[in-house]
Amino acid sequence: MNDCIFCKIAAGTIPARKLFEDEAILAFHDATPQAPVHFLLIPRKHIPNILELGPEDEGLLERLLNKARELAVEQGCGEGGARFVINCKADGGQSVDHLHVHVLGGRALGWPPG
C-alpha cells in the first residue's frame, strides 16, 4: 500500500529503530513508547488486520508471535513478563491499518489498559 506507514517502514523509506528483520517480518521500536520496552512486529506483506489473514498466510501469525516472544526476552522482559497486543479495526483500537503486534514491558502494566 502506497500510503501505509508500516509498509514504508518495511520498505526503508521511513526510518525506524529496527530490532529484527528478515524476508517476511520486521520488528522495530515504537516511535511513542508506552512502556520502557515497547516494540512492534509487522509482516512485510500488507495485511490490514488479523481478520484479513488468508489461507496463504498460514504460519505468519505463529512466526510473528514466536519472534515477539524471543525479542521480549532479549529486551529484558523474561523475568517480569510483557504484554503482547494485536488491536483489530477501530473498535479494537487499531490506529494503523497494517497487521502488527505490540510488545510492552519493563514495568507493571495495569488492566484494563485504558
Biopython code that builds the backbone (N, CA, C, O; Angstrom):
import numpy as np
from Bio.PDB.StructureBuilder import StructureBuilder

atoms = [
    (1, "MET", "N", (0.851, -1.189, 0.000)),
    (1, "MET", "CA", (0.000, 0.000, 0.000)),
    (1, "MET", "C", (0.889, 1.243, 0.000)),
    (1, "MET", "O", (1.820, 1.353, 0.799)),
    (2, "ASN", "N", (0.603, 2.142, -0.872)),
    (2, "ASN", "CA", (1.433, 3.333, -1.015)),
    (2, "ASN", "C", (1.342, 4.288, 0.162)),
    (2, "ASN", "O", (2.316, 4.979, 0.462)),
    (3, "ASP", "N", (0.196, 4.346, 0.842)),
    (3, "ASP", "CA", (0.033, 5.313, 1.924)),
    (3, "ASP", "C", (0.176, 4.688, 3.314)),
    (3, "ASP", "O", (-0.060, 5.375, 4.308)),
    (4, "CYS", "N", (0.549, 3.431, 3.415)),
    (4, "CYS", "CA", (0.667, 2.746, 4.699)),
    (4, "CYS", "C", (2.032, 3.040, 5.330)),
    (4, "CYS", "O", (3.074, 2.740, 4.747)),
    (5, "ILE", "N", (2.011, 3.624, 6.518)),
    (5, "ILE", "CA", (3.265, 3.977, 7.196)),
    (5, "ILE", "C", (4.106, 2.740, 7.504)),
    (5, "ILE", "O", (5.333, 2.796, 7.422)),
    (6, "PHE", "N", (3.465, 1.623, 7.856)),
    (6, "PHE", "CA", (4.243, 0.422, 8.164)),
    (6, "PHE", "C", (4.842, -0.197, 6.902)),
    (6, "PHE", "O", (5.932, -0.767, 6.957)),
    (7, "CYS", "N", (4.151, -0.096, 5.772)),
    (7, "CYS", "CA", (4.736, -0.551, 4.507)),
    (7, "CYS", "C", (5.960, 0.290, 4.160)),
    (7, "CYS", "O", (6.957, -0.225, 3.653)),
    (8, "LYS", "N", (5.873, 1.595, 4.440)),
    (8, "LYS", "CA", (7.008, 2.487, 4.168)),
    (8, "LYS", "C", (8.178, 2.175, 5.094)),
    (8, "LYS", "O", (9.333, 2.236, 4.671)),
    (9, "ILE", "N", (7.898, 1.844, 6.342)),
    (9, "ILE", "CA", (8.965, 1.434, 7.263)),
    (9, "ILE", "C", (9.592, 0.137, 6.771)),
    (9, "ILE", "O", (10.816, 0.008, 6.746)),
    (10, "ALA", "N", (8.754, -0.830, 6.377)),
    (10, "ALA", "CA", (9.265, -2.113, 5.876)),
    (10, "ALA", "C", (10.114, -1.930, 4.616)),
    (10, "ALA", "O", (11.087, -2.654, 4.407)),
    (11, "ALA", "N", (9.742, -0.963, 3.783)),
    (11, "ALA", "CA", (10.489, -0.696, 2.549)),
    (11, "ALA", "C", (11.745, 0.130, 2.792)),
    (11, "ALA", "O", (12.600, 0.236, 1.913)),
    (12, "GLY", "N", (11.863, 0.720, 3.989)),
    (12, "GLY", "CA", (13.031, 1.528, 4.309)),
    (12, "GLY", "C", (12.911, 2.981, 3.903)),
    (12, "GLY", "O", (13.887, 3.723, 4.012)),
    (13, "THR", "N", (11.740, 3.419, 3.436)),
    (13, "THR", "CA", (11.577, 4.817, 3.048)),
    (13, "THR", "C", (11.270, 5.720, 4.243)),
    (13, "THR", "O", (11.417, 6.939, 4.156)),
    (14, "ILE", "N", (10.843, 5.125, 5.353)),
    (14, "ILE", "CA", (10.704, 5.843, 6.622)),
    (14, "ILE", "C", (11.621, 5.133, 7.610)),
    (14, "ILE", "O", (11.520, 3.917, 7.768)),
    (15, "PRO", "N", (12.515, 5.863, 8.281)),
    (15, "PRO", "CA", (13.446, 5.208, 9.198)),
    (15, "PRO", "C", (12.751, 4.699, 10.464)),
    (15, "PRO", "O", (11.736, 5.243, 10.900)),
    (16, "ALA", "N", (13.321, 3.657, 11.031)),
    (16, "ALA", "CA", (12.837, 3.092, 12.288)),
    (16, "ALA", "C", (14.024, 2.466, 13.009)),
    (16, "ALA", "O", (15.010, 2.071, 12.386)),
    (17, "ARG", "N", (13.913, 2.383, 14.327)),
    (17, "ARG", "CA", (14.942, 1.702, 15.129)),
    (17, "ARG", "C", (14.627, 0.207, 15.120)),
    (17, "ARG", "O", (13.844, -0.283, 15.933)),
    (18, "LYS", "N", (15.244, -0.494, 14.200)),
    (18, "LYS", "CA", (14.947, -1.910, 13.976)),
    (18, "LYS", "C", (15.571, -2.798, 15.042)),
    (18, "LYS", "O", (16.692, -2.572, 15.498)),
    (19, "LEU", "N", (14.805, -3.818, 15.422)),
    (19, "LEU", "CA", (15.290, -4.861, 16.331)),
    (19, "LEU", "C", (15.616, -6.140, 15.571)),
    (19, "LEU", "O", (16.539, -6.873, 15.925)),
    (20, "PHE", "N", (14.846, -6.390, 14.526)),
    (20, "PHE", "CA", (14.993, -7.634, 13.772)),
    (20, "PHE", "C", (14.331, -7.443, 12.415)),
    (20, "PHE", "O", (13.349, -6.711, 12.286)),
    (21, "GLU", "N", (14.880, -8.109, 11.409)),
    (21, "GLU", "CA", (14.212, -8.160, 10.118)),
    (21, "GLU", "C", (14.677, -9.382, 9.352)),
    (21, "GLU", "O", (15.831, -9.801, 9.445)),
    (22, "ASP", "N", (13.753, -9.940, 8.595)),
    (22, "ASP", "CA", (14.074, -10.981, 7.642)),
    (22, "ASP", "C", (13.176, -10.774, 6.427)),
    (22, "ASP", "O", (12.582, -9.707, 6.271)),
    (23, "GLU", "N", (13.073, -11.768, 5.581)),
    (23, "GLU", "CA", (12.313, -11.592, 4.349)),
    (23, "GLU", "C", (10.809, -11.447, 4.576)),
    (23, "GLU", "O", (10.108, -10.928, 3.708)),
    (24, "ALA", "N", (10.302, -11.896, 5.725)),
    (24, "ALA", "CA", (8.855, -11.900, 5.962)),
    (24, "ALA", "C", (8.376, -10.928, 7.030)),
    (24, "ALA", "O", (7.249, -10.438, 6.954)),
    (25, "ILE", "N", (9.217, -10.640, 8.029)),
    (25, "ILE", "CA", (8.767, -9.799, 9.144)),
    (25, "ILE", "C", (9.819, -8.762, 9.525)),
    (25, "ILE", "O", (10.999, -8.878, 9.191)),
    (26, "LEU", "N", (9.343, -7.749, 10.235)),
    (26, "LEU", "CA", (10.196, -6.667, 10.721)),
    (26, "LEU", "C", (9.761, -6.320, 12.140)),
    (26, "LEU", "O", (8.566, -6.242, 12.426)),
    (27, "ALA", "N", (10.721, -6.116, 13.022)),
    (27, "ALA", "CA", (10.446, -5.660, 14.386)),
    (27, "ALA", "C", (11.197, -4.359, 14.601)),
    (27, "ALA", "O", (12.363, -4.229, 14.229)),
    (28, "PHE", "N", (10.501, -3.382, 15.219)),
    (28, "PHE", "CA", (11.123, -2.083, 15.452)),
    (28, "PHE", "C", (10.522, -1.442, 16.696)),
    (28, "PHE", "O", (9.404, -1.762, 17.098)),
    (29, "HIS", "N", (11.282, -0.534, 17.296)),
    (29, "HIS", "CA", (10.829, 0.178, 18.492)),
    (29, "HIS", "C", (9.676, 1.114, 18.134)),
    (29, "HIS", "O", (9.669, 1.724, 17.064)),
    (30, "ASP", "N", (8.703, 1.221, 19.038)),
    (30, "ASP", "CA", (7.584, 2.138, 18.841)),
    (30, "ASP", "C", (8.097, 3.574, 18.923)),
    (30, "ASP", "O", (8.918, 3.896, 19.782)),
    (31, "ALA", "N", (7.614, 4.429, 18.033)),
    (31, "ALA", "CA", (8.043, 5.834, 17.995)),
    (31, "ALA", "C", (7.550, 6.613, 19.209)),
    (31, "ALA", "O", (8.172, 7.601, 19.599)),
    (32, "THR", "N", (6.455, 6.191, 19.805)),
    (32, "THR", "CA", (5.905, 6.837, 21.008)),
    (32, "THR", "C", (5.655, 5.756, 22.065)),
    (32, "THR", "O", (4.510, 5.372, 22.304)),
    (33, "PRO", "N", (6.723, 5.270, 22.694)),
    (33, "PRO", "CA", (6.593, 4.129, 23.609)),
    (33, "PRO", "C", (5.694, 4.421, 24.809)),
    (33, "PRO", "O", (5.704, 5.514, 25.374)),
    (34, "GLN", "N", (4.917, 3.402, 25.175)),
    (34, "GLN", "CA", (4.011, 3.490, 26.317)),
    (34, "GLN", "C", (4.541, 2.722, 27.528)),
    (34, "GLN", "O", (3.873, 2.633, 28.558)),
    (35, "ALA", "N", (5.731, 2.175, 27.396)),
    (35, "ALA", "CA", (6.397, 1.437, 28.478)),
    (35, "ALA", "C", (7.891, 1.468, 28.185)),
    (35, "ALA", "O", (8.292, 1.774, 27.062)),
    (36, "PRO", "N", (8.727, 1.152, 29.186)),
    (36, "PRO", "CA", (10.173, 1.147, 28.932)),
    (36, "PRO", "C", (10.581, 0.244, 27.767)),
    (36, "PRO", "O", (11.508, 0.568, 27.025)),
    (37, "VAL", "N", (9.895, -0.880, 27.608)),
    (37, "VAL", "CA", (10.071, -1.738, 26.440)),
    (37, "VAL", "C", (8.775, -1.641, 25.640)),
    (37, "VAL", "O", (7.703, -1.972, 26.147)),
    (38, "HIS", "N", (8.869, -1.194, 24.409)),
    (38, "HIS", "CA", (7.687, -1.126, 23.535)),
    (38, "HIS", "C", (8.164, -1.201, 22.101)),
    (38, "HIS", "O", (8.750, -0.259, 21.566)),
    (39, "PHE", "N", (7.898, -2.347, 21.490)),
    (39, "PHE", "CA", (8.257, -2.520, 20.092)),
    (39, "PHE", "C", (7.113, -3.197, 19.358)),
    (39, "PHE", "O", (6.198, -3.750, 19.969)),
    (40, "LEU", "N", (7.184, -3.142, 18.036)),
    (40, "LEU", "CA", (6.151, -3.715, 17.189)),
    (40, "LEU", "C", (6.769, -4.717, 16.230)),
    (40, "LEU", "O", (7.938, -4.613, 15.860)),
    (41, "LEU", "N", (5.964, -5.679, 15.842)),
    (41, "LEU", "CA", (6.340, -6.620, 14.794)),
    (41, "LEU", "C", (5.281, -6.560, 13.719)),
    (41, "LEU", "O", (4.084, -6.549, 14.009)),
    (42, "ILE", "N", (5.728, -6.522, 12.469)),
    (42, "ILE", "CA", (4.805, -6.452, 11.343)),
    (42, "ILE", "C", (5.215, -7.467, 10.283)),
    (42, "ILE", "O", (6.391, -7.809, 10.161)),
    (43, "PRO", "N", (4.240, -7.943, 9.520)),
    (43, "PRO", "CA", (4.622, -8.692, 8.325)),
    (43, "PRO", "C", (5.027, -7.684, 7.241)),
    (43, "PRO", "O", (4.470, -6.589, 7.175)),
    (44, "ARG", "N", (5.971, -8.043, 6.414)),
    (44, "ARG", "CA", (6.331, -7.152, 5.299)),
    (44, "ARG", "C", (5.173, -7.051, 4.309)),
    (44, "ARG", "O", (4.960, -6.009, 3.690)),
    (45, "LYS", "N", (4.441, -8.128, 4.170)),
    (45, "LYS", "CA", (3.263, -8.140, 3.296)),
    (45, "LYS", "C", (2.178, -7.283, 3.930)),
    (45, "LYS", "O", (1.935, -7.387, 5.132)),
    (46, "HIS", "N", (1.530, -6.450, 3.152)),
    (46, "HIS", "CA", (0.453, -5.628, 3.699)),
    (46, "HIS", "C", (-0.791, -6.486, 3.926)),
    (46, "HIS", "O", (-1.407, -6.984, 2.984)),
    (47, "ILE", "N", (-1.136, -6.643, 5.188)),
    (47, "ILE", "CA", (-2.373, -7.296, 5.610)),
    (47, "ILE", "C", (-3.025, -6.304, 6.559)),
    (47, "ILE", "O", (-2.436, -5.987, 7.593)),
    (48, "PRO", "N", (-4.218, -5.798, 6.252)),
    (48, "PRO", "CA", (-4.813, -4.734, 7.059)),
    (48, "PRO", "C", (-5.007, -5.070, 8.532)),
    (48, "PRO", "O", (-4.785, -4.215, 9.389)),
    (49, "ASN", "N", (-5.418, -6.295, 8.844)),
    (49, "ASN", "CA", (-5.647, -6.666, 10.249)),
    (49, "ASN", "C", (-5.726, -8.173, 10.364)),
    (49, "ASN", "O", (-5.712, -8.884, 9.359)),
    (50, "ILE", "N", (-5.809, -8.652, 11.578)),
    (50, "ILE", "CA", (-5.794, -10.094, 11.829)),
    (50, "ILE", "C", (-6.995, -10.800, 11.211)),
    (50, "ILE", "O", (-6.903, -11.977, 10.864)),
    (51, "LEU", "N", (-8.115, -10.105, 11.066)),
    (51, "LEU", "CA", (-9.302, -10.711, 10.479)),
    (51, "LEU", "C", (-9.154, -10.945, 8.977)),
    (51, "LEU", "O", (-9.939, -11.681, 8.379)),
    (52, "GLU", "N", (-8.161, -10.327, 8.378)),
    (52, "GLU", "CA", (-7.969, -10.453, 6.942)),
    (52, "GLU", "C", (-6.817, -11.378, 6.560)),
    (52, "GLU", "O", (-6.386, -11.394, 5.407)),
    (53, "LEU", "N", (-6.314, -12.154, 7.534)),
    (53, "LEU", "CA", (-5.348, -13.195, 7.208)),
    (53, "LEU", "C", (-6.046, -14.231, 6.334)),
    (53, "LEU", "O", (-7.194, -14.591, 6.595)),
    (54, "GLY", "N", (-5.370, -14.704, 5.314)),
    (54, "GLY", "CA", (-5.948, -15.698, 4.426)),
    (54, "GLY", "C", (-5.215, -17.021, 4.534)),
    (54, "GLY", "O", (-4.208, -17.124, 5.235)),
    (55, "PRO", "N", (-5.716, -18.030, 3.843)),
    (55, "PRO", "CA", (-5.072, -19.349, 3.859)),
    (55, "PRO", "C", (-3.606, -19.280, 3.419)),
    (55, "PRO", "O", (-2.775, -20.055, 3.889)),
    (56, "GLU", "N", (-3.300, -18.352, 2.520)),
    (56, "GLU", "CA", (-1.919, -18.197, 2.052)),
    (56, "GLU", "C", (-0.992, -17.639, 3.129)),
    (56, "GLU", "O", (0.229, -17.666, 2.974)),
    (57, "ASP", "N", (-1.575, -17.129, 4.232)),
    (57, "ASP", "CA", (-0.790, -16.548, 5.325)),
    (57, "ASP", "C", (-0.578, -17.526, 6.480)),
    (57, "ASP", "O", (-0.124, -17.137, 7.556)),
    (58, "GLU", "N", (-0.910, -18.796, 6.249)),
    (58, "GLU", "CA", (-0.765, -19.799, 7.301)),
    (58, "GLU", "C", (0.669, -19.794, 7.829)),
    (58, "GLU", "O", (1.627, -19.835, 7.057)),
    (59, "GLY", "N", (0.799, -19.744, 9.129)),
    (59, "GLY", "CA", (2.111, -19.745, 9.772)),
    (59, "GLY", "C", (2.659, -18.361, 10.066)),
    (59, "GLY", "O", (3.578, -18.224, 10.873)),
    (60, "LEU", "N", (2.114, -17.328, 9.428)),
    (60, "LEU", "CA", (2.643, -15.974, 9.613)),
    (60, "LEU", "C", (2.434, -15.471, 11.043)),
    (60, "LEU", "O", (3.359, -14.932, 11.650)),
    (61, "LEU", "N", (1.244, -15.642, 11.574)),
    (61, "LEU", "CA", (0.976, -15.182, 12.933)),
    (61, "LEU", "C", (1.839, -15.938, 13.942)),
    (61, "LEU", "O", (2.344, -15.347, 14.896)),
    (62, "GLU", "N", (2.007, -17.228, 13.734)),
    (62, "GLU", "CA", (2.880, -18.014, 14.605)),
    (62, "GLU", "C", (4.310, -17.479, 14.553)),
    (62, "GLU", "O", (4.979, -17.372, 15.581)),
    (63, "ARG", "N", (4.761, -17.151, 13.376)),
    (63, "ARG", "CA", (6.114, -16.609, 13.207)),
    (63, "ARG", "C", (6.251, -15.263, 13.918)),
    (63, "ARG", "O", (7.249, -15.016, 14.596)),
    (64, "LEU", "N", (5.240, -14.385, 13.763)),
    (64, "LEU", "CA", (5.261, -13.084, 14.442)),
    (64, "LEU", "C", (5.312, -13.259, 15.955)),
    (64, "LEU", "O", (6.109, -12.607, 16.630)),
    (65, "LEU", "N", (4.467, -14.136, 16.490)),
    (65, "LEU", "CA", (4.406, -14.308, 17.949)),
    (65, "LEU", "C", (5.654, -14.991, 18.502)),
    (65, "LEU", "O", (6.115, -14.644, 19.590)),
    (66, "ASN", "N", (6.198, -15.944, 17.778)),
    (66, "ASN", "CA", (7.439, -16.579, 18.243)),
    (66, "ASN", "C", (8.582, -15.576, 18.283)),
    (66, "ASN", "O", (9.370, -15.570, 19.229)),
    (67, "LYS", "N", (8.677, -14.727, 17.262)),
    (67, "LYS", "CA", (9.733, -13.716, 17.257)),
    (67, "LYS", "C", (9.462, -12.671, 18.339)),
    (67, "LYS", "O", (10.404, -12.175, 18.958)),
    (68, "ALA", "N", (8.183, -12.324, 18.581)),
    (68, "ALA", "CA", (7.832, -11.384, 19.647)),
    (68, "ALA", "C", (8.297, -11.923, 20.998)),
    (68, "ALA", "O", (8.870, -11.186, 21.800)),
    (69, "ARG", "N", (8.052, -13.194, 21.244)),
    (69, "ARG", "CA", (8.482, -13.829, 22.498)),
    (69, "ARG", "C", (9.998, -13.778, 22.635)),
    (69, "ARG", "O", (10.521, -13.405, 23.685)),
    (70, "GLU", "N", (10.688, -14.147, 21.588)),
    (70, "GLU", "CA", (12.158, -14.154, 21.600)),
    (70, "GLU", "C", (12.715, -12.756, 21.869)),
    (70, "GLU", "O", (13.611, -12.590, 22.698)),
    (71, "LEU", "N", (12.188, -11.764, 21.175)),
    (71, "LEU", "CA", (12.675, -10.395, 21.346)),
    (71, "LEU", "C", (12.309, -9.831, 22.717)),
    (71, "LEU", "O", (13.082, -9.064, 23.290)),
    (72, "ALA", "N", (11.144, -10.198, 23.250)),
    (72, "ALA", "CA", (10.760, -9.743, 24.593)),
    (72, "ALA", "C", (11.781, -10.212, 25.621)),
    (72, "ALA", "O", (12.167, -9.455, 26.512)),
    (73, "VAL", "N", (12.211, -11.448, 25.498)),
    (73, "VAL", "CA", (13.236, -11.963, 26.413)),
    (73, "VAL", "C", (14.542, -11.210, 26.210)),
    (73, "VAL", "O", (15.183, -10.816, 27.185)),
    (74, "GLU", "N", (14.947, -11.003, 24.962)),
    (74, "GLU", "CA", (16.184, -10.272, 24.669)),
    (74, "GLU", "C", (16.145, -8.846, 25.205)),
    (74, "GLU", "O", (17.177, -8.302, 25.598)),
    (75, "GLN", "N", (14.959, -8.236, 25.225)),
    (75, "GLN", "CA", (14.804, -6.856, 25.694)),
    (75, "GLN", "C", (14.634, -6.764, 27.211)),
    (75, "GLN", "O", (14.389, -5.678, 27.735)),
    (76, "GLY", "N", (14.761, -7.891, 27.925)),
    (76, "GLY", "CA", (14.749, -7.873, 29.380)),
    (76, "GLY", "C", (13.420, -8.190, 30.031)),
    (76, "GLY", "O", (13.260, -7.962, 31.230)),
    (77, "CYS", "N", (12.459, -8.709, 29.278)),
    (77, "CYS", "CA", (11.136, -8.996, 29.839)),
    (77, "CYS", "C", (10.959, -10.453, 30.247)),
    (77, "CYS", "O", (9.857, -10.852, 30.623)),
    (78, "GLY", "N", (12.005, -11.246, 30.183)),
    (78, "GLY", "CA", (11.892, -12.663, 30.504)),
    (78, "GLY", "C", (11.502, -12.935, 31.940)),
    (78, "GLY", "O", (10.743, -13.865, 32.213)),
    (79, "GLU", "N", (12.003, -12.148, 32.846)),
    (79, "GLU", "CA", (11.729, -12.355, 34.272)),
    (79, "GLU", "C", (10.377, -11.772, 34.682)),
    (79, "GLU", "O", (9.566, -12.469, 35.292)),
    (80, "GLY", "N", (10.125, -10.510, 34.356)),
    (80, "GLY", "CA", (8.910, -9.832, 34.810)),
    (80, "GLY", "C", (7.711, -10.010, 33.898)),
    (80, "GLY", "O", (6.574, -9.802, 34.322)),
    (81, "GLY", "N", (7.949, -10.394, 32.651)),
    (81, "GLY", "CA", (6.854, -10.596, 31.715)),
    (81, "GLY", "C", (6.623, -9.404, 30.810)),
    (81, "GLY", "O", (7.327, -8.398, 30.893)),
    (82, "ALA", "N", (5.634, -9.526, 29.949)),
    (82, "ALA", "CA", (5.321, -8.494, 28.962)),
    (82, "ALA", "C", (3.871, -8.654, 28.537)),
    (82, "ALA", "O", (3.224, -9.659, 28.831)),
    (83, "ARG", "N", (3.383, -7.653, 27.848)),
    (83, "ARG", "CA", (2.051, -7.708, 27.255)),
    (83, "ARG", "C", (2.222, -7.783, 25.743)),
    (83, "ARG", "O", (2.988, -7.019, 25.155)),
    (84, "PHE", "N", (1.497, -8.716, 25.118)),
    (84, "PHE", "CA", (1.505, -8.912, 23.677)),
    (84, "PHE", "C", (0.114, -8.539, 23.191)),
    (84, "PHE", "O", (-0.872, -9.140, 23.618)),
    (85, "VAL", "N", (0.020, -7.542, 22.293)),
    (85, "VAL", "CA", (-1.273, -6.983, 21.902)),
    (85, "VAL", "C", (-1.405, -6.946, 20.377)),
    (85, "VAL", "O", (-0.494, -6.519, 19.668)),
    (86, "ILE", "N", (-2.567, -7.405, 19.892)),
    (86, "ILE", "CA", (-2.924, -7.227, 18.485)),
    (86, "ILE", "C", (-4.281, -6.529, 18.476)),
    (86, "ILE", "O", (-5.307, -7.149, 18.757)),
    (87, "ASN", "N", (-4.280, -5.242, 18.154)),
    (87, "ASN", "CA", (-5.529, -4.498, 18.028)),
    (87, "ASN", "C", (-6.104, -4.758, 16.637)),
    (87, "ASN", "O", (-5.361, -4.994, 15.685)),
    (88, "CYS", "N", (-7.437, -4.713, 16.528)),
    (88, "CYS", "CA", (-8.073, -5.007, 15.250)),
    (88, "CYS", "C", (-9.220, -4.055, 14.983)),
    (88, "CYS", "O", (-10.207, -4.032, 15.718)),
    (89, "LYS", "N", (-9.083, -3.271, 13.927)),
    (89, "LYS", "CA", (-10.082, -2.310, 13.454)),
    (89, "LYS", "C", (-10.349, -1.231, 14.510)),
    (89, "LYS", "O", (-9.762, -1.245, 15.592)),
    (90, "ALA", "N", (-11.229, -0.315, 14.181)),
    (90, "ALA", "CA", (-11.461, 0.875, 15.015)),
    (90, "ALA", "C", (-11.918, 0.524, 16.429)),
    (90, "ALA", "O", (-11.380, 1.057, 17.400)),
    (91, "ASP", "N", (-12.902, -0.364, 16.560)),
    (91, "ASP", "CA", (-13.399, -0.696, 17.896)),
    (91, "ASP", "C", (-12.360, -1.433, 18.736)),
    (91, "ASP", "O", (-12.424, -1.406, 19.965)),
    (92, "GLY", "N", (-11.415, -2.084, 18.088)),
    (92, "GLY", "CA", (-10.345, -2.779, 18.796)),
    (92, "GLY", "C", (-9.145, -1.904, 19.085)),
    (92, "GLY", "O", (-8.168, -2.367, 19.673)),
    (93, "GLY", "N", (-9.204, -0.626, 18.675)),
    (93, "GLY", "CA", (-8.118, 0.304, 18.967)),
    (93, "GLY", "C", (-6.996, 0.322, 17.949)),
    (93, "GLY", "O", (-5.934, 0.881, 18.220)),
    (94, "GLN", "N", (-7.205, -0.280, 16.774)),
    (94, "GLN", "CA", (-6.154, -0.283, 15.752)),
    (94, "GLN", "C", (-6.058, 1.097, 15.114)),
    (94, "GLN", "O", (-7.051, 1.627, 14.617)),
    (95, "SER", "N", (-4.858, 1.678, 15.129)),
    (95, "SER", "CA", (-4.673, 3.017, 14.570)),
    (95, "SER", "C", (-3.932, 3.014, 13.232)),
    (95, "SER", "O", (-3.987, 4.004, 12.503)),
    (96, "VAL", "N", (-3.245, 1.930, 12.898)),
    (96, "VAL", "CA", (-2.582, 1.787, 11.601)),
    (96, "VAL", "C", (-3.137, 0.516, 10.964)),
    (96, "VAL", "O", (-3.061, -0.566, 11.546)),
    (97, "ASP", "N", (-3.692, 0.660, 9.773)),
    (97, "ASP", "CA", (-4.316, -0.476, 9.095)),
    (97, "ASP", "C", (-3.286, -1.371, 8.418)),
    (97, "ASP", "O", (-3.250, -1.500, 7.195)),
    (98, "HIS", "N", (-2.461, -1.975, 9.240)),
    (98, "HIS", "CA", (-1.469, -2.966, 8.823)),
    (98, "HIS", "C", (-1.296, -3.867, 10.040)),
    (98, "HIS", "O", (-0.966, -3.386, 11.123)),
    (99, "LEU", "N", (-1.512, -5.149, 9.874)),
    (99, "LEU", "CA", (-1.392, -6.091, 10.988)),
    (99, "LEU", "C", (-0.094, -5.846, 11.745)),
    (99, "LEU", "O", (0.977, -5.784, 11.141)),
    (100, "HIS", "N", (-0.185, -5.707, 13.064)),
    (100, "HIS", "CA", (1.012, -5.544, 13.873)),
    (100, "HIS", "C", (0.778, -6.035, 15.294)),
    (100, "HIS", "O", (-0.344, -6.027, 15.802)),
    (101, "VAL", "N", (1.866, -6.461, 15.918)),
    (101, "VAL", "CA", (1.866, -6.934, 17.296)),
    (101, "VAL", "C", (2.658, -5.934, 18.120)),
    (101, "VAL", "O", (3.810, -5.635, 17.805)),
    (102, "HIS", "N", (2.037, -5.413, 19.183)),
    (102, "HIS", "CA", (2.749, -4.584, 20.149)),
    (102, "HIS", "C", (3.300, -5.488, 21.243)),
    (102, "HIS", "O", (2.622, -6.417, 21.683)),
    (103, "VAL", "N", (4.513, -5.225, 21.680)),
    (103, "VAL", "CA", (5.069, -5.884, 22.862)),
    (103, "VAL", "C", (5.470, -4.775, 23.820)),
    (103, "VAL", "O", (6.277, -3.908, 23.486)),
    (104, "LEU", "N", (4.889, -4.816, 25.025)),
    (104, "LEU", "CA", (5.162, -3.811, 26.054)),
    (104, "LEU", "C", (5.641, -4.501, 27.318)),
    (104, "LEU", "O", (5.116, -5.548, 27.699)),
    (105, "GLY", "N", (6.638, -3.914, 27.970)),
    (105, "GLY", "CA", (7.152, -4.483, 29.205)),
    (105, "GLY", "C", (8.100, -3.520, 29.889)),
    (105, "GLY", "O", (8.193, -2.346, 29.531)),
    (106, "GLY", "N", (8.793, -4.038, 30.870)),
    (106, "GLY", "CA", (9.746, -3.230, 31.604)),
    (106, "GLY", "C", (9.146, -2.529, 32.817)),
    (106, "GLY", "O", (9.848, -1.828, 33.546)),
    (107, "ARG", "N", (7.842, -2.719, 33.031)),
    (107, "ARG", "CA", (7.162, -2.197, 34.216)),
    (107, "ARG", "C", (5.848, -2.956, 34.357)),
    (107, "ARG", "O", (5.406, -3.626, 33.423)),
    (108, "ALA", "N", (5.228, -2.849, 35.524)),
    (108, "ALA", "CA", (3.923, -3.460, 35.731)),
    (108, "ALA", "C", (2.882, -2.735, 34.888)),
    (108, "ALA", "O", (2.850, -1.504, 34.861)),
    (109, "LEU", "N", (2.044, -3.481, 34.209)),
    (109, "LEU", "CA", (1.012, -2.913, 33.349)),
    (109, "LEU", "C", (-0.349, -3.232, 33.946)),
    (109, "LEU", "O", (-0.645, -4.389, 34.244)),
    (110, "GLY", "N", (-1.170, -2.216, 34.120)),
    (110, "GLY", "CA", (-2.490, -2.413, 34.706)),
    (110, "GLY", "C", (-3.497, -2.967, 33.724)),
    (110, "GLY", "O", (-3.251, -3.012, 32.519)),
    (111, "TRP", "N", (-4.649, -3.395, 34.256)),
    (111, "TRP", "CA", (-5.745, -3.874, 33.424)),
    (111, "TRP", "C", (-7.041, -3.381, 34.006)),
    (111, "TRP", "O", (-7.206, -3.489, 35.221)),
    (112, "PRO", "N", (-7.976, -2.848, 33.247)),
    (112, "PRO", "CA", (-7.878, -2.703, 31.792)),
    (112, "PRO", "C", (-6.891, -1.611, 31.417)),
    (112, "PRO", "O", (-6.581, -0.730, 32.219)),
    (113, "PRO", "N", (-6.392, -1.683, 30.161)),
    (113, "PRO", "CA", (-5.342, -0.762, 29.757)),
    (113, "PRO", "C", (-5.783, 0.696, 29.637)),
    (113, "PRO", "O", (-4.927, 1.581, 29.642)),
    (114, "GLY", "N", (-7.067, 0.981, 29.531)),
    (114, "GLY", "CA", (-7.476, 2.372, 29.492)),
    (114, "GLY", "C", (-8.622, 2.666, 28.592)),
    (114, "GLY", "O", (-9.045, 3.817, 28.487)),
]
sb = StructureBuilder()
sb.init_structure("model")
sb.init_model(0)
sb.init_chain("A")
sb.init_seg("    ")
for serial, (resi, resn, name, xyz) in enumerate(atoms, 1):
    if name == "N":
        sb.init_residue(resn, " ", resi, " ")
    sb.init_atom(name, np.array(xyz, "f"), 0.0, 1.0, " ", f" {name:<3s}", serial, name[0])
structure = sb.get_structure()
